Amino acid sequence: MSVDAIITLTPDTAPDVVFKRKLAEGELSYQQCEACSSSVFPPRVLCPACGSPEMVWKKSSGHGVVYSATTLYKRGEDPYNVSLIDVDEGFRMMSSVINVPADDVTIGARVMLQISTDGEEPIPNFVKGTK
């Protein structure tokens, strides 16, 4: 099968658009390659592991573990953390853990998704603890 037969992108089906739409619906989505079974995040047109265009959307449980964290301090603002989260479905994403003080995020802590909807677009954040 040719790549042209598989990849048909429109403004509504571009990977980042689909991801944002699913996030607005309360779902953390990722892609899985049908050729090599790799979990893919952030969303892409081609699998970064094998180059296949055969990507399918999956829904994440939203649970994971803090892989790394750092605290950032901006003058005149509250500190905030930037964390790398190893999501249970096999991908790593950058986010923040928001229910603890910024400098109290611990590596190895179990976290779960909490989508923040304060701004124009939903943001996938995490909170310490599990269901």
N, C-alpha and C positions, 0 to 999 in steps of 0.2 A: 504494500500500500504506500502511495506517495505521501510525502509530508503535506503537500497542498490539499490532499483529500482529507487529512486529519485536522489541520490547523485552519480554522475559519474564524478569524477574530472580527468582532464588531465592537463598537463602543460599549455595548452591553455585556460582551462576553470576555473582555480583556481580564486577565487574571487579577489585577489589582482592583478592578471594578467589582468583580464577583466577590472577592474577599471582603471589601468594604460593605457591600450589600448584605452579605451573610452576617457580618459583625453587627450591623444595624438591626438585624433580626434576632440578635442575642446569641449568635453561634460563632465560636472560634473554629475556622476552617483551615485546612491545609490540603495539599495535594499528595497523591500517591501515584507513583509511576507503575503502570500496568506491566511494563517490560521487565523491570528489575526490583519492584516492590519497595523502592526507596521512599521514605517520607520526605516531602519537599516543602520547605518554607524558607523565605517568603515565596509566594506564588509566582510561577514562571510558565513560560510557553513550552520549554523543553526541559527534560530531566537533567539536572546538573551532573548526575552520576553516570548516566549512559547515553544521554542525548536524545532519548526517545520523546516523541511528541504525545505519547499515549498517557496523558495525565487525567486522573479522576479526582473529584472533590470528595473529601471525607470530613466528618464532624469530629472535633477533638472533645474529649471529656472535660478539658480545661484544668486538669490536675497536672502538677509537675513538681520539680525540685529546683531550688536556687543553685545554680552552678557557680555564679560569680556575682559580686555586687560591689558597687562603689557609691560613695556619697558625694554629691556635687553641691558646692556652696556658691551662690550668686550674691553679690553685694546687695544688701537691702531686702533680700528675699529669704524665705524659709529654705533650709537645705532639702534636697530630694535625692532619692536613690535611683540609679540605673542598674538593673539586674539582668543577667542572662538566665533564662529559665529553660531547663531541660523538660520539655513537655512529655508526658507519659507515652504519647504515640510515636516518639522517636525523632522529634525535631527540637531545635534550640531557637528561642526567640528573645529579643531584647524587649524589656518592659520595665515596670516599676512595681515594687511591693508597697502598697499604700496604707495598710492598717497598723503599721508599727513606725516608731521614729526612724527617720531616714538612715541614721547610722547604726540601727539595731537589726538590720537584715543579715541573717546568718546563712552561710553556705551550708547546703544540705537540708535546709528547712523545706518542709512540704508546703506547697502553696496551691491555691485554686483561683480560677479566673473570676474577675469582676469587671464587667464592661462599664466604663465611665462614659456618661452621656452629657456631661456638663457643657462641652463645646459644640462646635458645628458638626464634627464627626465623632462617632464612638471610638473610644480608645481601650484596647485590651490591657488592663492592669491585673495584678494579682494581689491576693490577701493571704496572710500566713494562716495555716491551718487547713484541715480537710473536712469534707462532709462525712 
